């Protein structure tokens, strides 16, 4: 029996090593940390510019979207692609693993819902609620991300829901909703980046 004890001990050590490797792999971030700082800064800056331009020049939402938000969305998308591909390449992970494919499908579903909601609000002439819809949609995105390595995003998602309810109940005007929501989401992204960086250091 004693002869088998070294083999058993080695077997248990191997299992512990494999579990540790799997834990580290599951908790590796999908995006590079800097991308969260870019997303947060761009969203906050775009929302402030939107507020100032709408207040001073009185442009309609269509012009504001084309001049401010469309370039911002393209920049955010470019940042996501660069950050994702660089990070997957750095970790030597496939871009189309089963886990990532499910993640991509969830993101596509969220984007589709957001687009349909925007079209519905425009059709119903309820564009004043667009910032609240954006806030609630951001919470859905956070819940999706929380299924991967960003479990702390649950907190941000629930806080977004609470904030959306509060802003709705207090009838905050659309002109103020844009910078409030934009800066909140921007600050949240930057906090997520900081939290992710700290978590990555602990995992290493």
Z-matrix of the N, CA and C atoms (Angstrom, degrees):
N
C 1 1.462
C 2 1.526 1 111.15
N 3 1.341 2 114.30 1 -39.70
C 4 1.464 3 118.92 2 -179.17
C 5 1.521 4 111.23 3 -66.82
N 6 1.356 5 115.63 4 -28.89
C 7 1.454 6 119.14 5 179.97
C 8 1.531 7 111.35 6 -65.18
N 9 1.326 8 115.92 7 -31.38
C 10 1.467 9 120.76 8 -178.13
C 11 1.525 10 113.03 9 -82.94
N 12 1.334 11 116.96 10 -13.96
C 13 1.465 12 120.22 11 -176.70
C 14 1.530 13 113.03 12 -60.96
N 15 1.350 14 120.76 13 -43.33
C 16 1.474 15 120.52 14 177.13
C 17 1.524 16 111.97 15 -60.63
N 18 1.368 17 116.22 16 -39.49
C 19 1.462 18 119.79 17 178.73
C 20 1.528 19 111.07 18 -64.64
N 21 1.348 20 116.01 19 -41.64
C 22 1.466 21 120.44 20 179.25
C 23 1.524 22 110.94 21 -64.71
N 24 1.334 23 115.29 22 -42.65
C 25 1.462 24 119.76 23 178.89
C 26 1.531 25 111.28 24 -62.87
N 27 1.328 26 116.52 25 -41.78
C 28 1.461 27 120.77 26 178.27
C 29 1.529 28 110.45 27 -65.27
N 30 1.337 29 116.20 28 -39.62
C 31 1.467 30 121.34 29 178.61
C 32 1.523 31 110.83 30 -61.21
N 33 1.330 32 116.46 31 -44.86
C 34 1.469 33 121.11 32 179.47
C 35 1.531 34 111.14 33 -65.70
N 36 1.326 35 116.57 34 -37.62
C 37 1.467 36 120.05 35 177.05
C 38 1.524 37 111.29 36 -64.90
N 39 1.356 38 115.79 37 -39.89
C 40 1.469 39 120.16 38 177.89
C 41 1.529 40 110.95 39 -62.77
N 42 1.343 41 116.47 40 -41.92
C 43 1.468 42 120.79 41 178.47
C 44 1.523 43 110.66 42 -62.64
N 45 1.327 44 115.77 43 -42.86
C 46 1.470 45 120.27 44 179.29
C 47 1.525 46 110.80 45 -63.31
N 48 1.345 47 115.83 46 -39.21
C 49 1.471 48 120.10 47 179.08
C 50 1.521 49 111.01 48 -65.20
N 51 1.343 50 116.64 49 -43.47
C 52 1.471 51 121.12 50 179.55
C 53 1.528 52 110.49 51 -63.61
N 54 1.335 53 116.74 52 -44.03
C 55 1.470 54 120.56 53 178.93
C 56 1.523 55 110.78 54 -60.98
N 57 1.339 56 116.07 55 -40.94
C 58 1.462 57 120.15 56 178.79
C 59 1.526 58 111.21 57 -64.49
N 60 1.336 59 116.60 58 -39.87
C 61 1.471 60 120.55 59 178.70
C 62 1.518 61 111.01 60 -65.39
N 63 1.347 62 116.83 61 -41.88
C 64 1.465 63 120.83 62 178.47
C 65 1.522 64 111.34 63 -64.96
N 66 1.338 65 115.57 64 -39.08
C 67 1.470 66 119.58 65 178.85
C 68 1.523 67 110.73 66 -63.08
N 69 1.318 68 115.65 67 -43.70
C 70 1.463 69 119.82 68 179.80
C 71 1.525 70 111.37 69 -65.00
N 72 1.338 71 116.71 70 -39.80
C 73 1.465 72 120.64 71 179.96
C 74 1.523 73 111.02 72 -65.74
N 75 1.356 74 116.65 73 -42.22
C 76 1.463 75 120.63 74 -179.00
C 77 1.521 76 112.35 75 -67.83
N 78 1.317 77 116.39 76 -26.38
C 79 1.459 78 120.20 77 -175.56
C 80 1.530 79 113.75 78 -100.54
N 81 1.322 80 117.02 79 7.54
C 82 1.456 81 119.27 80 175.98
C 83 1.516 82 109.41 81 -72.53
N 84 1.322 83 118.42 82 133.90
C 85 1.472 84 120.67 83 -179.25
C 86 1.520 85 111.91 84 -66.12
N 87 1.324 86 115.80 85 146.82
C 88 1.461 87 121.24 86 179.26
C 89 1.522 88 110.48 87 -77.69
N 90 1.339 89 116.27 88 -35.79
C 91 1.463 90 121.16 89 -177.91
C 92 1.526 91 109.91 90 -112.56
N 93 1.313 92 115.63 91 154.06
C 94 1.455 93 119.95 92 172.64
C 95 1.526 94 108.84 93 -70.58
N 96 1.318 95 116.27 94 147.62
C 97 1.464 96 121.17 95 -172.44
C 98 1.529 97 113.08 96 -59.25
N 99 1.325 98 117.58 97 -37.31
C 100 1.459 99 121.02 98 -175.56
C 101 1.523 100 112.16 99 -60.31
N 102 1.349 101 116.78 100 -25.92
C 103 1.463 102 119.36 101 -177.50
C 104 1.526 103 111.45 102 -64.51
N 105 1.335 104 117.68 103 -34.30
C 106 1.461 105 120.21 104 178.30
C 107 1.530 106 111.18 105 -65.83
N 108 1.326 107 115.90 106 -36.99
C 109 1.462 108 119.56 107 177.80
C 110 1.531 109 110.85 108 -66.11
N 111 1.335 110 115.81 109 -39.23
C 112 1.473 111 119.96 110 178.25
C 113 1.518 112 110.11 111 -66.14
N 114 1.336 113 116.87 112 -47.54
C 115 1.469 114 120.34 113 -179.54
C 116 1.521 115 110.98 114 -59.46
N 117 1.333 116 115.99 115 -47.34
C 118 1.462 117 119.41 116 -179.18
C 119 1.511 118 112.53 117 -61.36
N 120 1.330 119 116.53 118 -44.58
C 121 1.468 120 120.98 119 -179.10
C 122 1.522 121 111.63 120 -65.34
N 123 1.351 122 116.87 121 -43.15
C 124 1.465 123 120.76 122 -177.99
C 125 1.535 124 110.78 123 -65.84
N 126 1.329 125 117.10 124 -44.78
C 127 1.465 126 120.61 125 -178.87
C 128 1.526 127 110.76 126 -64.13
N 129 1.339 128 117.13 127 -45.94
C 130 1.462 129 120.66 128 179.87
C 131 1.530 130 110.91 129 -63.98
N 132 1.325 131 116.66 130 -44.72
C 133 1.466 132 120.74 131 -178.92
C 134 1.530 133 111.15 132 -65.04
N 135 1.334 134 117.17 133 -43.29
C 136 1.464 135 120.89 134 179.27
C 137 1.524 136 111.50 135 -62.48
N 138 1.315 137 117.17 136 -39.06
C 139 1.465 138 120.35 137 -179.65
C 140 1.531 139 111.52 138 -67.69
N 141 1.336 140 117.18 139 -38.58
C 142 1.467 141 120.80 140 177.99
C 143 1.522 142 110.34 141 -67.90
N 144 1.344 143 116.85 142 -43.12
C 145 1.470 144 120.78 143 177.49
C 146 1.522 145 110.05 144 -62.11
N 147 1.328 146 117.14 145 -41.30
C 148 1.472 147 122.25 146 176.83
C 149 1.524 148 110.13 147 -56.31
N 150 1.323 149 115.58 148 -48.78
C 151 1.472 150 120.66 149 -179.16
C 152 1.525 151 111.37 150 -60.41
N 153 1.323 152 116.64 151 -46.88
C 154 1.472 153 120.49 152 -177.14
C 155 1.525 154 111.61 153 -67.41
N 156 1.343 155 116.57 154 -43.30
C 157 1.470 156 120.26 155 -178.83
C 158 1.528 157 110.99 156 -67.20
N 159 1.339 158 115.97 157 -43.22
C 160 1.466 159 119.38 158 179.86
C 161 1.533 160 111.14 159 -63.70
N 162 1.316 161 115.36 160 -36.89
C 163 1.465 162 119.36 161 -177.60
C 164 1.528 163 111.78 162 -74.98
N 165 1.320 164 118.16 163 -37.32
C 166 1.468 165 120.93 164 -175.25
C 167 1.531 166 113.29 165 -90.69
N 168 1.348 167 116.51 166 -42.92
C 169 1.467 168 119.85 167 -175.77
C 170 1.527 169 113.53 168 -99.09
N 171 1.333 170 115.86 169 -17.36
C 172 1.458 171 119.32 170 177.87
C 173 1.516 172 114.72 171 65.76
N 174 1.337 173 117.78 172 33.19
C 175 1.458 174 120.82 173 178.37
C 176 1.527 175 110.58 174 -70.01
N 177 1.335 176 116.59 175 147.58
C 178 1.463 177 119.53 176 177.11
C 179 1.532 178 109.80 177 -75.66
N 180 1.337 179 115.20 178 169.98
C 181 1.465 180 119.79 179 -174.66
C 182 1.525 181 112.92 180 -64.30
N 183 1.333 182 116.45 181 -32.97
C 184 1.460 183 119.36 182 179.01
C 185 1.521 184 111.30 183 -62.96
N 186 1.337 185 116.46 184 -44.71
C 187 1.466 186 120.73 185 178.96
C 188 1.526 187 110.36 186 -68.26
N 189 1.324 188 116.78 187 -39.47
C 190 1.459 189 120.34 188 179.02
C 191 1.530 190 110.64 189 -62.97
N 192 1.318 191 116.23 190 -38.92
C 193 1.464 192 119.87 191 178.59
C 194 1.528 193 111.06 192 -64.35
N 195 1.338 194 116.14 193 -46.11
C 196 1.466 195 120.15 194 -177.48
C 197 1.530 196 112.28 195 -67.67
N 198 1.336 197 116.01 196 -38.37
C 199 1.466 198 120.25 197 -174.87
C 200 1.525 199 112.41 198 -82.50
N 201 1.335 200 117.01 199 -37.18
C 202 1.473 201 120.75 200 -172.52
C 203 1.529 202 112.57 201 -109.41
N 204 1.336 203 116.34 202 -55.50
C 205 1.455 204 119.16 203 -168.74
C 206 1.525 205 114.19 204 -79.18
N 207 1.319 206 117.75 205 -33.56
C 208 1.460 207 118.80 206 178.59
C 209 1.534 208 111.60 207 -63.01
N 210 1.353 209 119.03 208 -48.96
C 211 1.478 210 118.33 209 174.98
C 212 1.528 211 112.56 210 -60.14
N 213 1.358 212 116.63 211 -36.87
C 214 1.463 213 120.03 212 179.09
C 215 1.519 214 110.90 213 -64.35
N 216 1.336 215 116.97 214 -43.16
C 217 1.468 216 121.06 215 179.82
C 218 1.527 217 110.62 216 -63.99
N 219 1.330 218 117.01 217 -42.26
C 220 1.468 219 120.58 218 178.54
C 221 1.527 220 110.89 219 -62.58
N 222 1.334 221 116.41 220 -40.46
C 223 1.469 222 120.43 221 178.52
C 224 1.527 223 110.82 222 -65.95
N 225 1.332 224 116.70 223 -40.60
C 226 1.461 225 120.77 224 178.27
C 227 1.527 226 110.75 225 -63.62
N 228 1.333 227 116.30 226 -43.07
C 229 1.462 228 120.17 227 178.77
C 230 1.518 229 112.48 228 -63.92
N 231 1.337 230 116.28 229 -42.15
C 232 1.460 231 120.83 230 178.08
C 233 1.526 232 110.64 231 -62.81
N 234 1.325 233 116.00 232 -41.89
C 235 1.468 234 121.01 233 177.97
C 236 1.519 235 110.81 234 -60.51
N 237 1.335 236 115.88 235 -42.89
C 238 1.466 237 119.97 236 -179.59
C 239 1.518 238 111.29 237 -62.84
N 240 1.326 239 116.94 238 -46.29
C 241 1.467 240 120.69 239 -178.69
C 242 1.530 241 110.87 240 -62.05
N 243 1.337 242 116.51 241 -46.81
C 244 1.470 243 120.53 242 -178.76
C 245 1.525 244 110.63 243 -63.29
N 246 1.336 245 116.34 244 -46.91
C 247 1.461 246 120.58 245 -177.91
C 248 1.517 247 111.90 246 -64.14
N 249 1.341 248 116.61 247 -42.81
C 250 1.464 249 120.86 248 -178.61
C 251 1.525 250 111.84 249 -65.23
N 252 1.343 251 116.12 250 -49.88
C 253 1.472 252 119.61 251 -177.69
C 254 1.528 253 111.94 252 -65.48
N 255 1.335 254 116.96 253 -39.72
C 256 1.464 255 120.70 254 178.74
C 257 1.526 256 110.52 255 -63.86
N 258 1.333 257 116.16 256 -43.56
C 259 1.457 258 120.18 257 -176.52
C 260 1.523 259 111.54 258 -69.46
N 261 1.342 260 117.14 259 -42.46
C 262 1.464 261 120.11 260 178.46
C 263 1.527 262 110.80 261 -64.89
N 264 1.345 263 116.05 262 -38.02
C 265 1.466 264 119.99 263 178.39
C 266 1.525 265 110.64 264 -66.68
N 267 1.317 266 116.09 265 -40.92
C 268 1.470 267 121.16 266 -179.66
C 269 1.524 268 111.12 267 -63.35
N 270 1.336 269 116.39 268 -37.94
C 271 1.463 270 120.64 269 -178.78
C 272 1.518 271 112.91 270 -89.52
N 273 1.339 272 115.89 271 0.98
C 274 1.473 273 121.74 272 -179.37
C 275 1.524 274 111.43 273 56.69
N 276 1.340 275 115.88 274 41.93
C 277 1.457 276 122.06 275 179.22
C 278 1.523 277 109.85 276 -109.42
N 279 1.336 278 118.29 277 145.25
C 280 1.467 279 120.88 278 178.64
C 281 1.527 280 111.37 279 -70.10
N 282 1.318 281 116.11 280 142.02
C 283 1.467 282 120.83 281 179.57
C 284 1.519 283 112.71 282 -73.43
N 285 1.342 284 116.50 283 -16.51
C 286 1.457 285 119.67 284 -175.62
C 287 1.530 286 111.52 285 -126.86
N 288 1.328 287 115.54 286 44.76
C 289 1.460 288 119.37 287 172.49
C 290 1.529 289 108.75 288 -71.10
N 291 1.333 290 117.28 289 165.38
C 292 1.473 291 120.15 290 -177.23
C 293 1.525 292 111.81 291 -60.07
N 294 1.328 293 116.05 292 -39.65
C 295 1.465 294 119.76 293 179.53
C 296 1.517 295 111.33 294 -63.90
N 297 1.338 296 116.31 295 -45.08
C 298 1.462 297 120.01 296 -179.02
C 299 1.521 298 112.14 297 -69.85
N 300 1.329 299 117.22 298 -34.28
C 301 1.471 300 119.75 299 177.33
C 302 1.530 301 110.03 300 -63.04
N 303 1.339 302 116.57 301 -42.95
C 304 1.476 303 119.73 302 176.21
C 305 1.517 304 110.59 303 -61.98
N 306 1.330 305 115.79 304 -38.57
C 307 1.457 306 120.80 305 178.55
C 308 1.527 307 110.72 306 -64.24
N 309 1.339 308 116.47 307 -45.27
C 310 1.467 309 120.67 308 179.08
C 311 1.525 310 110.66 309 -61.46
N 312 1.331 311 117.06 310 -43.60
C 313 1.472 312 120.86 311 -179.59
C 314 1.527 313 110.90 312 -62.66
N 315 1.329 314 116.50 313 -38.01
C 316 1.474 315 120.14 314 177.53
C 317 1.520 316 110.66 315 -64.47
N 318 1.341 317 117.12 316 -41.81
C 319 1.460 318 120.94 317 179.19
C 320 1.532 319 111.07 318 -65.45
N 321 1.336 320 116.30 319 -41.43
C 322 1.464 321 120.18 320 178.22
C 323 1.526 322 110.17 321 -62.61
N 324 1.331 323 116.47 322 -40.60
C 325 1.462 324 120.52 323 177.29
C 326 1.518 325 112.25 324 -62.01
N 327 1.328 326 116.55 325 -43.56
C 328 1.470 327 121.17 326 178.42
C 329 1.529 328 110.94 327 -62.90
N 330 1.326 329 116.46 328 -43.66
C 331 1.474 330 120.61 329 179.24
C 332 1.520 331 110.97 330 -63.29
N 333 1.327 332 116.82 331 -39.35
C 334 1.462 333 120.85 332 179.28
C 335 1.524 334 110.87 333 -63.91
N 336 1.336 335 116.12 334 -42.87
C 337 1.467 336 120.30 335 178.13
C 338 1.525 337 110.42 336 -62.64
N 339 1.331 338 117.28 337 -42.71
C 340 1.463 339 121.43 338 179.73
C 341 1.526 340 110.72 339 -60.90
N 342 1.329 341 117.00 340 -45.89
C 343 1.471 342 120.74 341 -179.20
C 344 1.524 343 110.93 342 -62.66
N 345 1.340 344 116.61 343 -43.45
C 346 1.463 345 120.19 344 179.72
C 347 1.527 346 111.64 345 -64.96
N 348 1.323 347 116.30 346 -39.29
C 349 1.470 348 119.94 347 177.43
C 350 1.527 349 111.36 348 -64.37
N 351 1.329 350 116.17 349 -41.69
C 352 1.462 351 120.18 350 178.07
C 353 1.526 352 111.23 351 -61.60
N 354 1.336 353 116.28 352 -44.61
C 355 1.463 354 120.50 353 178.80
C 356 1.525 355 111.10 354 -63.71
N 357 1.333 356 116.11 355 -38.73
C 358 1.463 357 120.55 356 179.45
C 359 1.526 358 111.20 357 -65.70
N 360 1.342 359 116.64 358 -43.64
C 361 1.468 360 120.22 359 179.70
C 362 1.531 361 111.51 360 -65.07
N 363 1.327 362 115.44 361 -39.33
C 364 1.470 363 119.41 362 178.41
C 365 1.525 364 110.08 363 -64.63
N 366 1.340 365 116.43 364 -41.70
C 367 1.462 366 121.08 365 -179.97
C 368 1.529 367 111.56 366 -65.16
N 369 1.341 368 115.17 367 -36.12
C 370 1.469 369 120.35 368 -179.80
C 371 1.527 370 112.05 369 -86.38
N 372 1.328 371 116.23 370 2.60
C 373 1.463 372 122.71 371 -178.46
C 374 1.532 373 111.23 372 55.79
N 375 1.320 374 114.48 373 44.32
C 376 1.468 375 120.79 374 178.99
C 377 1.513 376 109.72 375 -119.86
N 378 1.335 377 116.50 376 41.81
C 379 1.466 378 120.66 377 -176.31
C 380 1.526 379 112.44 378 -65.68
N 381 1.317 380 117.06 379 -16.65
C 382 1.459 381 120.07 380 178.65
C 383 1.522 382 112.49 381 -62.62
N 384 1.339 383 115.55 382 -20.51
C 385 1.467 384 119.76 383 -179.63
C 386 1.528 385 112.68 384 -92.34
N 387 1.327 386 117.86 385 2.11
C 388 1.461 387 121.05 386 -178.29
C 389 1.536 388 113.41 387 -55.35
N 390 1.351 389 118.45 388 -44.41
C 391 1.479 390 117.57 389 178.67
C 392 1.520 391 113.18 390 -60.61
N 393 1.340 392 117.09 391 -37.72
C 394 1.462 393 120.05 392 178.68
C 395 1.523 394 110.87 393 -67.82
N 396 1.337 395 116.22 394 -38.70
C 397 1.464 396 120.04 395 176.77
C 398 1.527 397 109.98 396 -63.76
N 399 1.325 398 116.16 397 -40.69
C 400 1.465 399 120.47 398 177.79
C 401 1.530 400 110.32 399 -62.15
N 402 1.323 401 117.11 400 -41.66
C 403 1.463 402 121.68 401 -179.80
C 404 1.529 403 110.83 402 -64.27
N 405 1.332 404 116.32 403 -44.90
C 406 1.463 405 120.16 404 179.43
C 407 1.526 406 111.49 405 -67.41
N 408 1.337 407 116.22 406 -38.05
C 409 1.466 408 119.62 407 177.93
C 410 1.532 409 110.35 408 -66.46
N 411 1.337 410 116.57 409 -37.64
C 412 1.467 411 120.05 410 176.53
C 413 1.528 412 110.42 411 -60.79
N 414 1.344 413 116.87 412 -37.16
C 415 1.468 414 119.76 413 177.93
C 416 1.524 415 110.58 414 -64.82
N 417 1.352 416 117.01 415 -37.97
C 418 1.467 417 120.18 416 177.62
C 419 1.528 418 110.27 417 -64.09
N 420 1.338 419 116.50 418 -43.74
C 421 1.466 420 120.49 419 176.78
C 422 1.530 421 110.13 420 -58.16
N 423 1.324 422 116.70 421 -41.40
C 424 1.462 423 120.05 422 -179.74
C 425 1.527 424 111.15 423 -63.76
N 426 1.331 425 116.78 424 -39.82
C 427 1.462 426 119.37 425 178.69
C 428 1.530 427 111.06 426 -64.83
N 429 1.347 428 116.32 427 -34.25
C 430 1.468 429 120.42 428 176.52
C 431 1.525 430 109.93 429 -67.51
N 432 1.339 431 116.95 430 -46.91
C 433 1.458 432 121.18 431 179.54
C 434 1.530 433 110.93 432 -61.89
N 435 1.335 434 116.34 433 -33.34
C 436 1.464 435 120.03 434 -177.93
C 437 1.527 436 111.96 435 -66.74
N 438 1.337 437 117.70 436 -16.16
C 439 1.461 438 121.31 437 176.86
C 440 1.527 439 111.54 438 -76.28
N 441 1.338 440 116.74 439 -14.03
C 442 1.464 441 119.92 440 -179.86
C 443 1.523 442 109.46 441 -99.52
N 444 1.317 443 116.44 442 -115.92
C 445 1.473 444 119.47 443 -176.19
C 446 1.519 445 112.37 444 -98.71
N 447 1.326 446 116.85 445 -10.42
C 448 1.467 447 120.26 446 -172.80
C 449 1.531 448 110.88 447 -100.27
N 450 1.333 449 116.61 448 61.74
C 451 1.462 450 120.27 449 -175.76
C 452 1.527 451 112.58 450 -62.90
N 453 1.339 452 117.18 451 -26.86
C 454 1.460 453 120.13 452 -179.05
C 455 1.523 454 112.49 453 -68.96
N 456 1.332 455 117.59 454 -10.43
C 457 1.459 456 120.10 455 179.90
C 458 1.527 457 112.72 456 -69.94
N 459 1.323 458 117.36 457 -16.04
C 460 1.462 459 119.86 458 174.83
C 461 1.530 460 110.56 459 -53.88
N 462 1.313 461 115.82 460 -43.64
C 463 1.471 462 121.00 461 -177.32
C 464 1.518 463 110.03 462 -60.60
N 465 1.331 464 117.06 463 -46.71
C 466 1.460 465 121.12 464 179.99
C 467 1.533 466 110.77 465 -62.96
N 468 1.335 467 116.15 466 -40.34
C 469 1.464 468 120.20 467 -179.64
C 470 1.515 469 112.28 468 -60.72
N 471 1.330 470 117.31 469 -46.09
C 472 1.466 471 120.55 470 179.84
C 473 1.530 472 111.55 471 -68.94
N 474 1.329 473 116.80 472 -36.09
C 475 1.465 474 119.34 473 176.71
C 476 1.525 475 111.30 474 -64.04
N 477 1.336 476 117.12 475 -36.89
C 478 1.466 477 121.14 476 177.15
C 479 1.531 478 110.72 477 -62.51
N 480 1.333 479 116.53 478 -41.62
C 481 1.463 480 120.42 479 179.48
C 482 1.527 481 110.40 480 -62.68
N 483 1.326 482 116.00 481 -46.11
C 484 1.474 483 120.49 482 179.06
C 485 1.524 484 110.64 483 -60.79
N 486 1.335 485 116.95 484 -44.83
C 487 1.463 486 121.06 485 -179.81
C 488 1.523 487 110.99 486 -63.15
N 489 1.327 488 117.53 487 -40.93
C 490 1.470 489 121.02 488 179.11
C 491 1.528 490 110.65 489 -61.07
N 492 1.326 491 116.99 490 -42.45
C 493 1.471 492 120.98 491 178.78
C 494 1.525 493 110.59 492 -64.27
N 495 1.332 494 116.61 493 -43.93
C 496 1.470 495 120.94 494 -179.80
C 497 1.530 496 111.03 495 -62.59
N 498 1.329 497 116.77 496 -46.75
C 499 1.470 498 120.72 497 179.98
C 500 1.518 499 111.31 498 -62.74
N 501 1.336 500 116.04 499 -36.05
C 502 1.467 501 119.75 500 179.51
C 503 1.535 502 110.73 501 -69.96
N 504 1.324 503 116.62 502 -44.21
C 505 1.465 504 120.33 503 -177.43
C 506 1.523 505 112.19 504 -66.30
N 507 1.331 506 117.07 505 -32.43
C 508 1.461 507 120.49 506 -179.32
C 509 1.529 508 112.70 507 -90.18
N 510 1.329 509 116.89 508 4.18
C 511 1.470 510 122.16 509 174.89
C 512 1.532 511 111.87 510 51.77
N 513 1.330 512 115.44 511 48.71
C 514 1.463 513 119.89 512 177.64
C 515 1.530 514 108.60 513 -66.03
N 516 1.338 515 119.06 514 129.49
C 517 1.476 516 121.20 515 -177.88
C 518 1.516 517 112.50 516 -62.22
N 519 1.333 518 115.52 517 151.95
C 520 1.465 519 122.12 518 -176.76
C 521 1.529 520 112.22 519 -55.71
N 522 1.327 521 116.35 520 -39.94
C 523 1.468 522 120.08 521 -176.78
C 524 1.526 523 111.75 522 -60.41
N 525 1.329 524 116.70 523 -34.15
C 526 1.469 525 120.51 524 178.52
C 527 1.526 526 112.11 525 -86.56
N 528 1.345 527 115.81 526 -26.92
C 529 1.462 528 119.51 527 -178.76
C 530 1.529 529 111.65 528 -60.33
N 531 1.336 530 115.65 529 -39.68
C 532 1.473 531 119.73 530 -176.16
C 533 1.528 532 112.21 531 -58.81
N 534 1.353 533 119.49 532 -55.38
C 535 1.475 534 117.69 533 -179.63
C 536 1.529 535 113.34 534 -68.16
N 537 1.347 536 117.14 535 -33.92
C 538 1.465 537 119.94 536 -179.69
C 539 1.531 538 110.00 537 -64.40
N 540 1.321 539 115.97 538 -49.65
C 541 1.466 540 120.46 539 -179.20
C 542 1.524 541 110.54 540 -67.14
N 543 1.342 542 116.95 541 -45.78
C 544 1.459 543 120.49 542 -178.25
C 545 1.516 544 112.57 543 -61.01
N 546 1.323 545 116.92 544 -45.74
C 547 1.470 546 120.41 545 -179.49
C 548 1.531 547 111.22 546 -68.75
N 549 1.347 548 116.39 547 -33.91
C 550 1.469 549 119.71 548 177.70
C 551 1.520 550 110.84 549 -65.06
N 552 1.337 551 116.05 550 -47.98
C 553 1.469 552 120.12 551 179.16
C 554 1.532 553 110.50 552 -64.86
N 555 1.348 554 116.52 553 -40.02
C 556 1.463 555 120.06 554 178.14
C 557 1.518 556 112.18 555 -61.66
N 558 1.346 557 116.12 556 -46.40
C 559 1.469 558 120.07 557 178.61
C 560 1.529 559 110.54 558 -63.03
N 561 1.329 560 115.91 559 -38.13
C 562 1.463 561 120.59 560 179.24
C 563 1.528 562 110.74 561 -62.30
N 564 1.337 563 116.92 562 -42.54
C 565 1.457 564 120.79 563 179.18
C 566 1.533 565 111.63 564 -62.26
N 567 1.309 566 115.94 565 -41.81
C 568 1.464 567 119.85 566 179.51
C 569 1.536 568 110.60 567 -65.80
N 570 1.336 569 116.57 568 -40.40
C 571 1.470 570 120.71 569 177.10
C 572 1.527 571 110.45 570 -63.64
N 573 1.337 572 116.34 571 -40.98
C 574 1.473 573 120.43 572 177.20
C 575 1.525 574 110.21 573 -60.60
N 576 1.331 575 116.69 574 -41.31
C 577 1.458 576 120.26 575 177.66
C 578 1.514 577 112.17 576 -60.97
N 579 1.321 578 116.49 577 -44.22
C 580 1.470 579 120.73 578 179.26
C 581 1.532 580 110.57 579 -64.08
N 582 1.343 581 116.08 580 -45.07
C 583 1.466 582 120.74 581 179.89
C 584 1.521 583 111.16 582 -62.51
N 585 1.343 584 116.21 583 -42.09
C 586 1.462 585 121.02 584 179.68
C 587 1.523 586 110.67 585 -63.28
N 588 1.331 587 116.64 586 -41.95
C 589 1.467 588 120.63 587 179.36
C 590 1.530 589 110.82 588 -62.53
N 591 1.326 590 116.38 589 -43.25
C 592 1.472 591 120.23 590 179.50
C 593 1.532 592 111.27 591 -65.82
N 594 1.355 593 116.54 592 -40.33
C 595 1.463 594 120.79 593 179.42
C 596 1.523 595 110.26 594 -65.30
N 597 1.332 596 117.10 595 -41.81
C 598 1.475 597 121.28 596 179.66
C 599 1.515 598 111.17 597 -60.71
N 600 1.327 599 117.14 598 -38.63
C 601 1.472 600 120.76 599 179.02
C 602 1.517 601 110.96 600 -64.32
N 603 1.352 602 116.71 601 -38.91
C 604 1.458 603 119.98 602 -179.61
C 605 1.515 604 111.70 603 -67.54
N 606 1.363 605 115.50 604 -38.55
C 607 1.464 606 120.02 605 -179.46
C 608 1.517 607 111.75 606 -65.08
N 609 1.341 608 115.67 607 -37.82
C 610 1.461 609 119.33 608 178.52
C 611 1.525 610 111.74 609 -62.69
